[in-house]
Amino acid sequence: MSKATIAVIAAVSAGAGAAATAAMYSMRKPEQTVTSTTTTAVTTRTPSAPVPVLASQVFTPQTTTAPGAPVDPAGLFEYGFPGPVADLATRQGLVSSFDRRTRNPHWVAEHITPASLSIRDGDRKHSSFLEDPAIPDKFQAKLKDYYRSGYDRGHQVPAADCKWSQGAMNDTFYLSNMCPQVGEGFNRDYWAHFEDFCRRLTQRYPSVRIVTGPLYLPKRDPQDSKWYVRYEVIGGAAPNVAVPTHFYKVIYAEEQAAPGGKVALGAFVLPNAVIPNEKPLSDFEVPLEAVERASGLEFANKLPAARRKRLCAETSCSVMVKEYAERQKAFAKK
Ligand SMILES: *[C@@H]1O[C@H](CO)[C@@H](O)[C@H](O)[C@H]1NC(C)=O
């Protein structure tokens, strides 16, 4: 068992039963693919082509059926292509891909630099949470879904990473950048310290990219020993927004600001649960492939092995817990 795998198992113990699931992913052999048990809709485009693609463009209907075939399955598309569509939004400080089925993002990507974090033009007291009008109404996460749900509207790209402009900060307040997160003990605490860890990486790296998103991991049922994905859906009598069991961050710490340099990669999976501040961040480090298997996404296909480093080997992966008063100030407006 690799060191990384052991770390995953340790990580998992922090979350109530969040379970050996992440460990399971890291230990599976490639041929034992299990992504179909957890995944969500399939993204319809590659990150290298960040242009919204209409569903009709994804599939080119065959106009010619095989000679002599008695059926024409693709004739369906006369009535419309079912999808899935992963709504891609390119905003000032982030790019996001939305999962219409769970009403959560698939992933949200951001970029921080020493310069971007040094500008303080935005203040979250001037921002308000917004339903995302770029998503068809029937698939949107709604403010009322979160109301009295017991969960925070948890930013995936943190507002604090977009202080360089009020407009950019505002953009982080779309619900398409939110997931329901446990507030006390997670979003307002350990997760916030983790976000702060990411910002502190800019003291060493001139350019840092971060992709953040939810996971829905299976957990073993003690009754029948089978694996099930179980998650809450908030929205009251009209349940609408899935509550992820876990969150991931993939961090790309670039050694040089220009493309082509070495990249220190770090992948982390944290349970959507209270995590004690004493828990070392390194406990949550997982192999990148574990996040890929769990999410159905791929994060660094075009990054050759020769340019990769392991973030937690290059720098100390640990959170710094801020003073209580400072924390209150920072998160009072959640
Ligand atoms: C930010 O959002 C607030 C509240 O929705 C709005 O009043 C303000 O004009 C926005 N600012 C910018 C720069 O977009």
The ligand as an ORCA input file, in Angstrom:
! r2SCAN-3c Opt
* xyz 0 1
  C     -21.865     43.707     -7.097
  O     -23.093     43.192     -6.635
  C     -23.861     44.152     -5.943
  C     -25.030     43.427     -5.298
  O     -25.649     42.564     -6.203
  C     -24.279     45.249     -6.898
  O     -25.051     46.221     -6.226
  C     -23.014     45.878     -7.455
  O     -23.362     46.849     -8.439
  C     -22.112     44.843     -8.079
  N     -20.836     45.458     -8.417
  C     -20.216     45.248     -9.555
  C     -18.953     46.004     -9.771
  O     -20.614     44.463    -10.401
*
